[in-house]
Amino acid sequence: MANSSIESPVASPAPPLKWAPAWVIACVAAWPAPGIAEALLALGALVMLGYLAWQRFTGDGRRLLSVPAWALTSTLFLAYWLPQLVSAVDADDPGRAWGRVAAGLRHLPFMWLVAIAVANDARRRATFTGLGVVVALWVADALAQALAGSSPLFWSMDQVKWLVSGHGLCSAGEAAQADRLSGVFGPCNLKFGQVLASLTPFLLFAAAARWGRWGWLLAALPTGVVIVLAGSRASWITYALVMLFSGWRLLGRKGMALVLLSGLLGAVLLAGLSPQVRERVTRTAMALTGDAAGVDAALSGRSQIWSAAACMVRAHPLNGVGTREFRNAFPQCDPAHGQYAAWGTGPALHAHQLVLEILSETGILGLLLWLAGASMAWRAWRYADVEARARARPATLALAVTVFPFNTHLAFYSAFWGGATLLLAALFAGALLAHPSPAPAGGDQSR
């Protein structure tokens, strides 16, 4: 009889990829420095491809992600990328269009890496907590800017830039033109409010899990102050949705109504203290005049942009004018060509609204593909159990408010905002369809 202590050789288990959460957190923390963030994304995609090639011979992909998570992550990527492919077929500049299509492929392996970062309880806690810490640091930094006039984090980055290249991140003219709190992103990259608002679920859910309703309130208050001072009215809507859906279970109907009312009164108070906030409130109130000019002024020229987008849809209904080609098609569709525009000189760069951006740049085919991806995400959420929904709730809310269709948006087919959206989509898919939690030791403990 053979020695029972001698076992047949088996494949070694796959390395645990413990670095995946740290990589995702570093990518998000680097968003204020686009070059570094893009380098981390590209390097993460390459490392992931190399790791998967190695795994093909030594392991099983199901150790990294569940089969449904692989499928949903890939499906959400295709819902974003295939419209870009379709729109490139008859592009005016084929070389540039197909170059963007090829570059977009880097997001798929990176999305797999992001999904793996939340594929079990330990990684998910590390990733979501780390993202919450990043948001908290950005909020504290922006409060320091509001009090002292300068963002410590951006100042530090700017000093490094001076040492490396002999010039700063922003010119003096760009800094002088900044009309809102810019935070760590700086006065020449005024995305801070919208980015912060989309990431706030990670901070609020983490605070609530650790300290209950008082933790949620103490996190929500300074974050709300910063978002109002950041001046993006789209971010105000985004954050209101985050507060509503993250605080409802904690505070109840009456408590939530009181918080929202307090937030509205606080915004009015900030409008009295901050000229920039007051200007945006005044501009918003112009929509109440009832005439087209007042509405357009309140929307900062959005109605002119949206009219041009509708023109592009009529001219290219099937596959649009091409991703990131809105600016080139705008002069031919501008309803007020040659007149003063609320945003200043030059063409509008994008449609500032999700549905119109998809329709104008990728056409009806693109919209159908986006809707197919949305339906798959909704189906996964609908059929998920209570535990799965609970663990995915921060990422789900962050993704939902980011693509909320009744709001204005950054450009979803830009390198930055497109990458941010796909990262949130991967966090959603990976957390919702993560490996189930291991059963307690000793078998069934319910009896």
N, C-alpha and C positions, 0 to 999 in steps of 0.2 A: 504494500500500500504506500502510495506516495506521501511524502511529508506534507502534512496539512498546512505547515507554516509557510510553505513556498507557494506564492500566488502567481497567477499568470499576469504578465505585464499589461498594464492599462495606460491609456493616454493620460498624461498629467493634466490636472485641472487648469482651466484658463486662468491667467493672472486676473486679479480682481478689479483692475482699472480703478484703483482708489484715487488716482489723480484726476479723474474725469470731473468731479465737482469743482475742484480747485481751478481747473482749466476754464470751465464755464463762468465761474465767478470772476476770474481774471479778465475774460473777454468782455463781460459787462462793465466791470470797473474801468476798463480801458476805452470805453465808448467816447469819452471826451477827447481822446487822442486817436483820431480815425486811422492814422497809419499803423499805429501799434495794434489797435483792435483788428484791423484787416489782416495784419500779419499773423496774429494769434488764430484768427478764424482759418486762414489758409493752411497754416502749419498744423492746426488741429485736424483739419480735413485730411491732409496728407498722412499724418500719423495714424488716423483712424483707418484709412485705406490700407496702409502697411500692416496694421494690426489684424485687419480682417483677412488679408492675404495669408498671414502667418497662421491665423486660426483655421483657415481652410484645411490645413494639414495637421493641426495639433488639437483642435477642440471642436466645440459645437456652438453655433451662434445663439442657440437658445439659452446658453449660460449668461449671455450678455443682455439680451432682451427677450421678452416673450414674443411668440410669433405674431399675435395681434398688434403688439407695439411696433415691431418691424414694419408690418403692413400699413398701419395708420400713419406712422411717421413718413414713410415713403409716399403714401397717397397724398398727404398734405403738401409735401414738396412738389409733387407732380401737378397738383391743382394750381400751384403758383408758377411753376416753370414752363409747363406746356403752353399756356397763353403767350408767353414770351417767344417760344418756338414758333407758334402759329403766326404771330404778328411779324416775324422776320422774313416770311416767305416772299413778300413783294415789297420789302423795305427799299426806300430811296437810296440808302447807303448800305448795301449788303454786307460789306466787310465789317462795319461797325456793329450792325445788328447781330450778325452771327458770332462776332466776338463776345458780345454781351450774353448771348445764349450759352456759349461754351463756358464763359466765366461763371454763369449761374449754377453750373453743375457742382461747383465746390461746396454749395450749401447742403447737398444731400449727405455726404459722409459727416459733415459737421453736425447736422441734425441728428444723425445716429449717435454721435458722441454725446450730444446734449441729452437725448433720451436715455442713454445708458447712465448718465450722471444722476438720474432720478429713478433708476430701475429697481431699487430696493429701499427699504426703510432707512438704513443708515446713510446711504448716499443722498436720498431725497431730503432728509433732515439737514444734512450738511449743505446741500445746494440751496435750498430755500432759506435757511438761516443765513447763509453767506450773502445771498442777494438782499435779504432784509437789512443786514449790516451795511452793505454798500449804500442802500437807500438812506439809512439813518445818517451815515457820514455825509452824504450829499446834502441832506436837509440841514444838518448842523453847520456845514460849510456855508450854505446859502444864508442861514440866519446870521452868521458872522459877517457875510458880505452886506446884508441889509443894515447891520449896525455900524460896521467899520468902513464900508464902501469898497471893499476888495475881498474876493474869494481867496482864502488861504490856499486851497488846493490848486486853483488855477494859477495863482501867483507862483507857487512852487514849480508847476509845470513850465510856466513862462520863463522862470529863471534858468531852468535846465536848457530850454530852447536857446536862450541867449548864449549860454556857455558853449553849446554845441555848434550853433550856426551863425552867431553874431547878430541875430535879430529875434524879435519876439514872436509869439503865436499870432498876435493881432496887431495891425497897424494902429497908429494914434487916431487916424480918422475913423476906423471901424469902432474903436473903443468909445470915441466921442458920440457916435451915432446910436449906440445901444440905448434902447428906450425901456428896458425892463431888467429885472434881476436875472443875471445870466448864469450864476452858480459856477460849477466846475467846468462847464462847457465853454465859458468865456464869451466876451461881447461880440465876437465875429462868428459865432456858431450858436444862434439863439434857438436851440432845440430843447433847452433844459426843462421847461415847464411840461411839455408834452411827454418827454421821455420819463420824467419823474412820476407823472400821474399814472402812466401805464405800469410802472413797476411798484407802485405803492401797495398793491395787495400783499406782496411778500413781507413788507414791514408790518402792516396792520394785522395780518393773520398771525405772524410770529409774536407780536406784542400781546394779542388776545390769548394765544395758547399759553403764554408764560405767566401773564399777570391779569387775565380776565378783562372785564369791561373797562376797568380803570387803566389798564395798560393800553387798550385800544384807544381810549380817549386821549391819553397823554401822548400817544404817537400821532393820532389824527390831527390834533390841534396845531402843533408847529408845522406839520407837513402841509396842512391847508393854508396856513399863513404864507409859506414859501411859494406854493403854487399860485395863489392869488397875486403875489408880488412878481412872479415870473411873467405874468401878463398875457399868456396865451389863453384866449377864451375857450378854445377847444379843450385845453387841459382842465379848465374849470368844470366843463361838462363831464370829462373823463373821471375826474376825482369825485364829483358828486355821485356818479354811478358806483365807483369803488366804495365810497362810504355807505351808500344805501345797501348794497348787496353784502358787504362784509360786516356791517354793524346790525343788520336787521335781527339776526338770531340772538345776538348778545343783548341788545337794548330793548327789543320789542317795538311795537308800532308807535307807542307814545314817546318812548325814549328816542327813537330814530327821528320822529317829527321834531322833537325839541332840539336835537343836535343839528338837523338841517336848518331850522329856523335860526339857531344861534350862529351857524356858519354864514347865513345870509346877512345877519346883523353885523357879524365880524367883517364881512367883505365890504359892507357900507362904511364901517369905521375906517378900514384900510383905505378906502377911496377918499375919505376926508383927509387922511394923513399922507398919502402918496399921490403926487401929480400924475404919475404914469398909470396907476390904477384908475384914478378919476377920469383920465382921458378915455380909457377903454370903456368905462361905464357910460360916459357921456355919448361915446360913439355908438354903443349898443342901443341906447335909448333913442337914437335917430330912426331906428326901425319903426317906432311908434308914430312917426309922421304920416305914414300911410302912402307916401308917393314913392315912385321907383328910385328916384335919386337918393332919398333918405335911406331906403333899404340897402341900396348898393353901398352907400357910405358906411352904414352900420356893419356890413359884411366885408368891409375893406376891399371892395371891388370883386368879391366872389361871384356876384350875379353876372358880371361881364365875363369872367372866366368860365362859369358854368354854361353860359350861352355859347361860347366858343367851343366848349366840349361837346355840346349837343350838335353843333355844326359838323364837327369831326365825325361824330357817330353817323350822321346822315350821309356824309361823303364816303366813309369807309365802314359800313355796318358789319361786315363779316369778320374781319380780323384787325380793324383799327389802323391807326397811323403808325404804330410801332411803339414799343416800350421806350420811354425817355425821349420820344420824338414830339411830345406835346409842344415844347417851346418852338420847334421848327415849323410846326403846322399852325401855330397860333396866329401869326399875322394874316393868313388867308381867311381865318374864321373870326377875327376880332370884330365884334359888332360896333365898336367905337374906335375903329382904326384911325390913328393920327391924333386922337384926343388924349387929354390927361388921364392917366390911370391912377387909381387910389394907391397902388403899390409902388408907384414911381415909374422910372423909365424902363424900357425893354419889354420883351414879351413875358407873359406868365410862364412859369417853368413847369407847372403840373396842374392837375384839375382841382386839387385841394379837397377832394371828396372821393371816397373809395369806389363807389359804383360808377361814377362818371370817369374816374381814372381808368378803370378796367374797360369800360365800354369804349372810350375814346382811343385808348392805346392798344387794346387787344380785341375789341369788337364783341359781337354776340357770342362767338365761340369762346372767347376768353371768359366772359361772364358765366357761361354755362359750366366751364371747367371749375371756376371758383365756387359756384353753387354746388357742384358735385362734391368738392372737398368739404364745404361747410356741412352738407348733408351727412357725409361720412363721420365728421366730428360730432355732430348732433346725435347720430345713431349710436356712436360709441358711448357718449355720455348717457343717453337715454337707457341703454341696456346695461350700464355699469351698476354694480351693487353699491350699497351705502358706504362701505369702507373705501372703495375705489374713488367715489365722488369726493369723499372727505379729504383724502390725501392729495387729490388733484385740484382742490378748490382754489388755492392761490393762483396757480398757473392758468386755470380755466377762466377766472375772472380777469386776470391780466390780459389774456388773449382776447376775450370778448369785448372789453372796453377799448382795446386798441383798434379793433376792426368795427366798432359800433357804427352802423351806416348813417345814423342821423347826426353826424358831426363832421367837422372839417378835419383834414388829416395832412400829415406829411406825405411825401411821395412813396408809395409802397413798392415801386420798382426802382427806387434809388438804392445804392449799395448799402447805406446805413439803415434806413427804416425798413427796407425789405429784409435785411439780415436780422434786425431786431424782431420783426414779426415772425419770421421762421424760427428763431430761437424760442420764442414763447410757444409757438405751435409744437415744437419738439418737446418742451417741458410738459405741455398738456398731454400729449400722446404718451410720453414715457411714464408720467406719474399715474395717469388714469389706467393704463394697461400694464402696470408694473407686475413683477413677479409677486404672487400672493405672499402675505406674511407667513412665516413658518408656524406650524401648529405648536402649542405649548408642549414641553417635554412631559412624557408620561401618558400620552394619548388624550383621549377625550376627557376633559375636566368638567363637563357640564353636568354630569350625574352626581 
